[in-house]
Amino acid sequence: MAQTVSSHLIRKNGLLIAFVVFLIAVAFSAPSFMTPGNVLDVIRQVSITG
C-alpha cells in the first residue's frame, strides 16, 4: 500500500520534485544562486506562460 501511494505521488508530482532537487543541488554548489532575485528569475523562466 505504501509503495502504491509513493509511486502515485512521484508519478503525479515528478517534475516538481525534480525541480526542487535541482534547486537544492545548485544551492549547495553555488551559494550565490539562492539570492531572492535569482530565485525569482529561475521561477519566471520555468513557469508556464498562458
C-alpha positions as CSV (number, residue, x, y, z in Angstrom):
1,M,0.0,0.0,0.0
2,A,2.7,2.5,1.0
3,Q,4.6,1.7,-2.2
4,T,1.5,2.4,-4.3
5,V,1.0,5.8,-2.5
6,S,4.6,6.8,-3.0
7,S,4.7,5.8,-6.7
8,H,1.5,7.7,-7.3
9,L,2.9,10.8,-5.6
10,I,6.1,10.6,-7.7
11,R,4.1,10.0,-10.9
12,K,1.8,12.9,-10.2
13,N,4.4,15.4,-8.9
14,G,7.6,14.1,-10.5
15,L,8.5,17.3,-12.3
16,L,8.1,19.4,-9.2
17,I,10.1,17.0,-7.1
18,A,12.9,17.1,-9.8
19,F,12.9,20.9,-9.8
20,V,13.2,21.1,-6.0
21,V,16.0,18.6,-6.0
22,F,17.7,20.6,-8.8
23,L,17.4,23.8,-6.7
24,I,18.8,22.2,-3.6
25,A,21.8,20.8,-5.6
26,V,22.6,24.1,-7.2
27,A,22.2,26.0,-3.9
28,F,24.9,23.9,-2.3
29,S,27.2,24.1,-5.2
30,A,26.9,27.9,-5.7
31,P,25.9,29.9,-2.6
32,S,25.1,33.0,-4.6
33,F,22.4,31.0,-6.5
34,M,19.8,31.3,-3.8
35,T,19.6,35.1,-3.7
36,P,16.0,36.3,-3.9
37,G,16.4,38.0,-7.3
38,N,17.9,34.9,-8.9
39,V,15.3,32.5,-7.4
40,L,12.6,34.7,-8.9
41,D,14.3,34.8,-12.3
42,V,14.5,31.0,-12.3
43,I,10.9,30.6,-11.3
44,R,9.8,33.0,-14.0
45,Q,11.9,31.1,-16.6
46,V,10.4,27.7,-15.8
47,S,6.8,28.9,-15.3
48,I,4.3,28.1,-17.9
49,T,3.0,31.2,-19.7
50,G,-0.5,31.2,-20.8
